[in-house]
């Protein structure tokens, strides 16, 4: 019997069925599902961050969070979601304006104020600090070093191993925003070095590799050649980084099904392993993922369906 034709599944909610149900509420103009979802999530900070990030993207083009706040103006959950939603809206404006075109400072300041109000409403919650660090990128010159350090300290005190929090700092320190490749990699490797066994933080180095690639790709646009990109993924350092992340995260990870929170991180490591030629690592990761994938980072190196199908065809996990 012929093998079934493989087709990756790209669930925008990463298999989080409760999140999908709440997203449907947004579509039909109800906010009650948002309240129930965040209330039931409680202080599971990684899951809460995952849900707030994706809900904010869905709420950015609706008035759901404003309707919730009109009904419950002192709800900490509503204020946290509004901060994330305002952050998503600010980035949407920046994307529409185009690379290098600053958006109105009043817009960024207003988003920062929404984040700060959310931190006061939910003092134990790291989520609004993630939003605050994220929106800091939109200031043309960034924010003062001491201010960023204070925001980071507040986040780190609440959730020291927050992948999303570390990722926002990594983006801030990248060459595409307010830092350099060296600063970005130093931050990623320092975080990986203090991560406990089985923690996903070592994958930050793979996120950094993608950030560097995107920067190089932008620089190569308009030229007839992209010299220097060919060995980006498979030089010795990149291969060693993949194997270190595999050893420190995946080999020490509990033998449990892939959850919604870690799906994107696993895709970043699988993508890096495939392009690094680390076939044993890539095979194990593709087997772990099954049919569940995220479009990024595969979309940065080609059509994600063709990319994933190609590697699965070659490696046959």
VOPAGU-2260 file (C-alpha; in pm, 1 decimal, decimal comma):
REM VOPAGU-2260
SITE   aa  ch    i         X         Y         Z
SITE  UNK   A    0       0,0       0,0       0,0
SITE  UNK   A    1     135,9     344,4     -90,4
SITE  UNK   A    2     222,2     576,1     192,0
SITE  UNK   A    3     -22,8     858,4     259,5
SITE  UNK   A    4      78,8    1182,0      94,7
SITE  UNK   A    5     223,3    1401,8     367,9
SITE  UNK   A    6      66,9    1743,0     432,4
SITE  UNK   A    7     180,3    1956,2     726,9
SITE  UNK   A    8     -86,9    2102,5     953,3
SITE  UNK   A    9     -57,0    2472,6    1034,6
SITE  UNK   A   10    -292,8    2538,2    1322,9
SITE  UNK   A   11    -261,2    2907,7    1415,2
SITE  UNK   A   12    -340,5    2814,8    1777,0
SITE  UNK   A   13     -79,7    2534,1    1784,0
SITE  UNK   A   14    -334,8    2272,5    1890,8
SITE  UNK   A   15    -478,6    2479,0    2178,1
SITE  UNK   A   16    -848,8    2392,8    2138,1
SITE  UNK   A   17    -962,9    2624,3    2419,1
SITE  UNK   A   18    -781,6    2912,6    2253,0
SITE  UNK   A   19    -948,7    2830,4    1922,0
SITE  UNK   A   20   -1290,7    2843,4    2089,0
SITE  UNK   A   21   -1211,3    3184,2    2240,6
SITE  UNK   A   22   -1095,3    3310,0    1901,4
SITE  UNK   A   23   -1436,9    3215,6    1758,0
SITE  UNK   A   24   -1596,1    3434,5    2025,8
SITE  UNK   A   25   -1397,6    3730,2    1894,1
SITE  UNK   A   26   -1532,6    3668,5    1544,1
SITE  UNK   A   27   -1894,1    3677,8    1661,8
SITE  UNK   A   28   -1838,9    3981,7    1882,6
SITE  UNK   A   29   -1836,5    3814,7    2225,5
SITE  UNK   A   30   -1574,1    3883,2    2490,3
SITE  UNK   A   31   -1693,3    3639,6    2756,5
SITE  UNK   A   32   -1491,0    3355,0    2608,7
SITE  UNK   A   33   -1173,8    3561,5    2649,4
SITE  UNK   A   34   -1250,2    3614,4    3015,8
SITE  UNK   A   35   -1316,7    3246,5    3079,6
SITE  UNK   A   36   -1004,3    3135,6    2893,1
SITE  UNK   A   37    -767,2    3365,6    3081,1
SITE  UNK   A   38    -937,5    3293,8    3411,8
SITE  UNK   A   39    -894,9    2918,8    3360,8
SITE  UNK   A   40    -530,8    2964,5    3253,0
SITE  UNK   A   41    -445,0    3115,0    3591,2
SITE  UNK   A   42     -75,3    3147,1    3671,0
SITE  UNK   A   43      52,8    2897,4    3415,5
SITE  UNK   A   44     274,1    3174,3    3280,0
SITE  UNK   A   45     404,6    3002,4    2964,6
SITE  UNK   A   46      51,6    2902,5    2859,5
SITE  UNK   A   47     -85,7    3243,2    2955,8
SITE  UNK   A   48     180,8    3417,0    2748,1
SITE  UNK   A   49     107,8    3192,8    2449,4
SITE  UNK   A   50    -264,8    3260,3    2473,3
SITE  UNK   A   51    -236,9    3634,0    2531,1
SITE  UNK   A   52       4,3    3673,6    2237,1
SITE  UNK   A   53    -224,3    3493,6    1993,3
SITE  UNK   A   54    -544,5    3647,7    2130,2
SITE  UNK   A   55    -389,8    3993,4    2092,4
SITE  UNK   A   56    -323,6    3930,9    1724,4
SITE  UNK   A   57    -688,3    3829,0    1679,2
SITE  UNK   A   58    -818,7    4122,2    1888,0
SITE  UNK   A   59    -610,8    4381,3    1700,9
SITE  UNK   A   60    -873,4    4411,9    1425,5
SITE  UNK   A   61   -1175,0    4398,4    1654,4
SITE  UNK   A   62   -1326,1    4583,2    1949,5
SITE  UNK   A   63   -1354,0    4271,7    2168,2
SITE  UNK   A   64   -1104,6    4381,4    2432,1
SITE  UNK   A   65   -1258,3    4729,7    2448,6
SITE  UNK   A   66   -1602,6    4574,0    2498,9
SITE  UNK   A   67   -1463,0    4361,2    2780,8
SITE  UNK   A   68   -1305,3    4663,6    2950,3
SITE  UNK   A   69   -1628,2    4862,3    2916,1
SITE  UNK   A   70   -1806,5    4585,8    3108,2
SITE  UNK   A   71   -1523,3    4516,5    3356,8
SITE  UNK   A   72   -1291,6    4820,8    3365,2
SITE  UNK   A   73   -1083,8    4688,2    3655,7
SITE  UNK   A   74   -1029,6    4337,0    3523,0
SITE  UNK   A   75    -657,1    4256,2    3537,9
SITE  UNK   A   76    -697,6    3995,5    3264,0
SITE  UNK   A   77    -869,8    4247,8    3036,9
SITE  UNK   A   78    -601,0    4508,2    3099,9
SITE  UNK   A   79    -322,9    4256,7    3028,3
SITE  UNK   A   80    -491,3    4155,8    2702,1
SITE  UNK   A   81    -546,9    4519,7    2607,2
SITE  UNK   A   82    -175,4    4592,0    2659,2
SITE  UNK   A   83     -83,3    4302,5    2430,8
SITE  UNK   A   84    -347,9    4405,5    2178,3
SITE  UNK   A   85    -222,0    4764,9    2168,1
SITE  UNK   A   86     128,8    4625,0    2117,0
SITE  UNK   A   87       6,2    4413,1    1824,8
SITE  UNK   A   88    -173,1    4716,1    1675,8
SITE  UNK   A   89     139,1    4931,4    1705,6
SITE  UNK   A   90     344,5    4669,1    1521,8
SITE  UNK   A   91      73,8    4643,8    1254,5
SITE  UNK   A   92     104,5    5020,0    1200,5
SITE  UNK   A   93     483,6    4990,8    1181,7
SITE  UNK   A   94     462,0    4706,7     928,3
SITE  UNK   A   95     218,2    4905,9     714,0
SITE  UNK   A   96     447,4    5211,9     727,2
SITE  UNK   A   97     743,1    5010,9     600,4
SITE  UNK   A   98    1086,8    4924,0     729,5
SITE  UNK   A   99    1269,9    5220,7     878,6
SITE  UNK   A  100     967,1    5452,4     883,1
SITE  UNK   A  101     897,5    5558,0    1243,9
SITE  UNK   A  102     541,2    5561,7    1368,1
SITE  UNK   A  103     397,4    5843,5    1579,5
SITE  UNK   A  104     563,0    5863,8    1917,0
SITE  UNK   A  105     225,3    5926,2    2077,3
SITE  UNK   A  106     113,9    5585,2    1955,2
SITE  UNK   A  107     413,9    5412,1    2110,5
SITE  UNK   A  108     384,9    5614,4    2433,2
SITE  UNK   A  109      17,0    5522,0    2460,3
SITE  UNK   A  110      99,8    5154,3    2422,3
SITE  UNK   A  111     367,2    5177,2    2690,4
SITE  UNK   A  112     115,4    5338,6    2926,3
SITE  UNK   A  113    -132,3    5055,9    2857,2
SITE  UNK   A  114     141,1    4805,0    2944,8
SITE  UNK   A  115     233,3    4987,4    3265,4
SITE  UNK   A  116    -130,6    5000,8    3373,5
SITE  UNK   A  117    -152,2    4624,9    3316,0
SITE  UNK   A  118     156,8    4565,2    3531,7
SITE  UNK   A  119     -13,7    4752,7    3816,6
SITE  UNK   A  120    -340,4    4559,4    3773,7
SITE  UNK   A  121    -166,2    4219,7    3782,0
SITE  UNK   A  122     146,4    4262,8    3996,6
SITE  UNK   A  123     251,3    3895,3    3978,1
SITE  UNK   A  124     193,3    3856,2    3603,9
SITE  UNK   A  125     502,7    3859,5    3376,2
SITE  UNK   A  126     289,4    3891,8    3059,8
SITE  UNK   A  127     256,6    4273,9    3043,4
SITE  UNK   A  128     631,7    4307,1    3095,6
SITE  UNK   A  129     678,8    4096,8    2781,3
SITE  UNK   A  130     453,2    4340,3    2592,8
SITE  UNK   A  131     646,3    4636,7    2734,9
SITE  UNK   A  132     983,6    4502,9    2619,5
SITE  UNK   A  133     834,3    4421,9    2281,1
SITE  UNK   A  134     697,0    4771,9    2216,5
SITE  UNK   A  135    1029,5    4927,2    2324,4
SITE  UNK   A  136    1163,0    4824,6    1983,4
SITE  UNK   A  137     932,2    5075,6    1813,9
SITE  UNK   A  138    1108,3    5381,0    1955,2
SITE  UNK   A  139    1348,4    5492,0    1678,7
SITE  UNK   A  140    1643,6    5496,5    1920,5
SITE  UNK   A  141    1508,9    5229,3    2153,1
SITE  UNK   A  142    1479,6    5307,0    2523,8
SITE  UNK   A  143    1742,8    5401,9    2778,8
SITE  UNK   A  144    1959,5    5109,5    2879,8
SITE  UNK   A  145    1864,1    5147,5    3244,6
SITE  UNK   A  146    1494,6    5146,5    3160,8
SITE  UNK   A  147    1520,3    4831,2    2952,6
SITE  UNK   A  148    1725,3    4666,8    3228,3
SITE  UNK   A  149    1458,1    4755,3    3484,6
SITE  UNK   A  150    1176,9    4613,7    3269,9
SITE  UNK   A  151    1380,4    4299,4    3208,4
SITE  UNK   A  152    1452,0    4259,3    3580,6
SITE  UNK   A  153    1079,3    4283,3    3656,6
SITE  UNK   A  154     998,2    4018,4    3396,9
SITE  UNK   A  155    1284,7    3792,4    3500,2
SITE  UNK   A  156    1182,4    3810,5    3867,0
SITE  UNK   A  157     833,8    3684,5    3778,1
SITE  UNK   A  158     927,3    3421,9    3519,3
SITE  UNK   A  159    1304,2    3364,4    3490,3
SITE  UNK   A  160    1275,5    3107,2    3210,3
SITE  UNK   A  161    1016,8    3285,3    2994,2
SITE  UNK   A  162    1088,4    3195,3    2632,5
SITE  UNK   A  163     872,3    3478,0    2498,4
SITE  UNK   A  164    1031,5    3732,1    2733,6
SITE  UNK   A  165    1382,5    3626,5    2634,9
SITE  UNK   A  166    1279,8    3629,2    2270,0
SITE  UNK   A  167    1161,7    3990,9    2288,9
SITE  UNK   A  168    1493,2    4098,1    2441,3
SITE  UNK   A  169    1676,3    3900,5    2171,6
SITE  UNK   A  170    1481,4    4087,0    1900,6
SITE  UNK   A  171    1558,6    4419,2    2069,2
SITE  UNK   A  172    1932,1    4339,0    2072,9
SITE  UNK   A  173    1936,1    4220,9    1709,5
SITE  UNK   A  174    2092,5    4416,4    1423,5
SITE  UNK   A  175    1748,0    4462,3    1269,1
SITE  UNK   A  176    1649,1    4670,2    1571,9
SITE  UNK   A  177    1877,8    4827,0    1833,9
SITE  UNK   A  178    2181,6    4602,7    1869,2
SITE  UNK   A  179    2431,8    4388,6    1685,5
SITE  UNK   A  180    2467,9    4022,9    1589,5
SITE  UNK   A  181    2728,8    3983,8    1862,7
SITE  UNK   A  182    2511,2    4135,2    2134,1
SITE  UNK   A  183    2218,1    3917,6    2026,3
SITE  UNK   A  184    2418,7    3593,9    2027,6
SITE  UNK   A  185    2581,4    3681,2    2359,8
SITE  UNK   A  186    2239,6    3726,7    2516,8
SITE  UNK   A  187    2108,4    3400,7    2367,0
SITE  UNK   A  188    2410,4    3197,8    2479,6
SITE  UNK   A  189    2414,1    3350,6    2827,6
SITE  UNK   A  190    2047,4    3259,4    2872,0
SITE  UNK   A  191    2107,7    2908,5    2738,9
SITE  UNK   A  192    2400,6    2865,2    2975,7
SITE  UNK   A  193    2193,5    2917,0    3290,8
SITE  UNK   A  194    1888,2    2721,0    3176,0
SITE  UNK   A  195    1810,0    2407,9    3378,3
SITE  UNK   A  196    1812,1    2070,7    3195,8
SITE  UNK   A  197    1500,9    2023,2    2984,3
SITE  UNK   A  198    1430,3    2397,3    2958,2
SITE  UNK   A  199    1378,0    2530,1    2604,3
SITE  UNK   A  200    1595,2    2842,1    2647,1
SITE  UNK   A  201    1891,2    2696,8    2447,8
SITE  UNK   A  202    1673,8    2729,0    2134,3
SITE  UNK   A  203    1726,0    3105,5    2158,0
SITE  UNK   A  204    2049,8    3048,8    1967,2
SITE  UNK   A  205    1846,3    2908,5    1677,7
SITE  UNK   A  206    1614,7    3210,3    1691,9
SITE  UNK   A  207    1926,7    3428,8    1673,9
SITE  UNK   A  208    2046,0    3236,0    1369,3
SITE  UNK   A  209    1715,9    3313,3    1193,2
SITE  UNK   A  210    1738,4    3681,0    1293,7
SITE  UNK   A  211    2088,0    3704,0    1145,2
SITE  UNK   A  212    1968,2    3533,9     827,1
SITE  UNK   A  213    1677,2    3777,7     787,6
SITE  UNK   A  214    1914,1    4071,1     833,6
SITE  UNK   A  215    2154,9    3931,9     572,8
SITE  UNK   A  216    1866,9    3862,0     336,2
SITE  UNK   A  217    1744,0    4220,9     365,9
SITE  UNK   A  218    2097,1    4344,6     296,9
SITE  UNK   A  219    2124,2    4120,4     -10,7
SITE  UNK   A  220    1798,1    4241,6    -165,6
SITE  UNK   A  221    1857,0    4446,9    -474,7
SITE  UNK   A  222    2183,6    4271,6    -549,3
SITE  UNK   A  223    2236,1    3998,1    -804,8
SITE  UNK   A  224    2390,9    3771,8    -545,5
SITE  UNK   A  225    2345,0    3670,7    -185,4
SITE  UNK   A  226    2706,7    3576,7    -125,4
SITE  UNK   A  227    2761,5    3469,5     232,3
SITE  UNK   A  228    2418,2    3320,4     286,5
SITE  UNK   A  229    2508,0    2977,4     150,8
SITE  UNK   A  230    2700,2    2862,3     457,8
SITE  UNK   A  231    2484,6    3044,4     708,5
SITE  UNK   A  232    2312,7    2732,2     840,5
SITE  UNK   A  233    2575,2    2459,2     812,8
SITE  UNK   A  234    2911,0    2594,8     924,8
SITE  UNK   A  235    3068,9    2421,2    1224,1
SITE  UNK   A  236    2942,2    2673,1    1476,6
SITE  UNK   A  237    2582,6    2645,5    1357,7
SITE  UNK   A  238    2594,3    2265,1    1361,5
SITE  UNK   A  239    2745,0    2260,5    1711,4
SITE  UNK   A  240    2475,1    2499,8    1831,7
SITE  UNK   A  241    2204,2    2265,7    1702,8
SITE  UNK   A  242    2356,9    1967,5    1879,6
SITE  UNK   A  243    2396,3    2161,1    2205,7
SITE  UNK   A  244    2031,3    2265,4    2201,4
SITE  UNK   A  245    1928,0    1906,5    2127,4
SITE  UNK   A  246    2136,6    1775,2    2417,0
SITE  UNK   A  247    2038,8    2035,6    2673,4
SITE  UNK   A  248    1672,2    2070,6    2585,0
SITE  UNK   A  249    1528,8    1774,8    2392,9
SITE  UNK   A  250    1738,5    1496,2    2548,1
SITE  UNK   A  251    1642,6    1623,4    2895,4
SITE  UNK   A  252    1281,9    1703,8    2806,7
SITE  UNK   A  253    1009,6    1480,3    2960,3
SITE  UNK   A  254     881,2    1217,8    2717,9
SITE  UNK   A  255     540,1    1380,2    2670,2
SITE  UNK   A  256     343,6    1493,6    2363,1
SITE  UNK   A  257     431,5    1829,7    2214,9
SITE  UNK   A  258     221,3    2102,0    2377,2
SITE  UNK   A  259      97,4    2424,9    2215,7
SITE  UNK   A  260     351,1    2636,8    2406,0
SITE  UNK   A  261     658,2    2458,6    2268,3
SITE  UNK   A  262     545,6    2391,8    1910,7
SITE  UNK   A  263     701,0    2705,9    1761,0
SITE  UNK   A  264    1029,9    2649,5    1947,6
SITE  UNK   A  265    1050,8    2291,8    1819,7
SITE  UNK   A  266     995,4    2415,6    1465,6
SITE  UNK   A  267    1288,7    2654,9    1499,9
SITE  UNK   A  268    1516,2    2375,9    1615,8
SITE  UNK   A  269    1391,1    2132,0    1351,2
SITE  UNK   A  270    1444,3    2391,2    1077,0
SITE  UNK   A  271    1797,3    2460,3    1201,1
SITE  UNK   A  272    1879,0    2089,1    1225,7
SITE  UNK   A  273    1758,3    2021,9     870,9
SITE  UNK   A  274    1957,2    2308,2     721,3
SITE  UNK   A  275    2262,9    2225,3     931,6
SITE  UNK   A  276    2270,8    1871,3     792,8
SITE  UNK   A  277    2237,6    1724,4    1143,3
SITE  UNK   A  278    2025,3    1441,8    1005,6
SITE  UNK   A  279    1997,7    1239,4    1327,9
SITE  UNK   A  280    1871,6    1540,2    1521,9
SITE  UNK   A  281    1643,3    1653,3    1239,2
SITE  UNK   A  282    1492,8    1305,7    1202,9
SITE  UNK   A  283    1414,1    1286,3    1574,1
SITE  UNK   A  284    1255,9    1630,9    1574,6
SITE  UNK   A  285    1043,3    1568,6    1265,3
SITE  UNK   A  286     924,6    1245,7    1423,1
SITE  UNK   A  287     834,0    1435,0    1740,1
SITE  UNK   A  288     643,7    1700,8    1545,9
SITE  UNK   A  289     443,7    1456,5    1335,3
SITE  UNK   A  290     217,5    1668,7    1114,6
SITE  UNK   A  291     207,6    1973,1    1344,7
SITE  UNK   A  292     412,7    2266,8    1220,8
SITE  UNK   A  293     432,7    2644,7    1230,0
SITE  UNK   A  294     486,0    2844,0     910,8
SITE  UNK   A  295     784,9    3027,6    1052,7
SITE  UNK   A  296    1078,1    2982,0    1031,7
SITE  UNK   A  297    1028,2    2755,3     727,3
SITE  UNK   A  298     878,8    3046,5     532,7
SITE  UNK   A  299    1207,9    3239,2     558,2
SITE  UNK   A  300    1388,8    2981,9     343,1
SITE  UNK   A  301    1111,3    2893,3      96,6
SITE  UNK   A  302     751,0    2783,4      74,0
SITE  UNK   A  303     683,4    2616,2     410,7
SITE  UNK   A  304     479,6    2326,0     270,2
SITE  UNK   A  305     745,4    2242,7      11,1
SITE  UNK   A  306    1027,8    2295,4     261,8
SITE  UNK   A  307     881,0    2063,2     524,6
SITE  UNK   A  308     770,8    1802,9     272,0
SITE  UNK   A  309    1116,8    1803,3     112,4
SITE  UNK   A  310    1296,2    1737,8     439,5
SITE  UNK   A  311    1048,8    1473,4     548,0
SITE  UNK   A  312    1089,2    1303,4     212,5
SITE  UNK   A  313    1466,5    1300,3     246,1
SITE  UNK   A  314    1484,7    1194,5     609,7
SITE  UNK   A  315    1173,0     971,6     632,1
SITE  UNK   A  316    1127,0    1009,9    1009,3
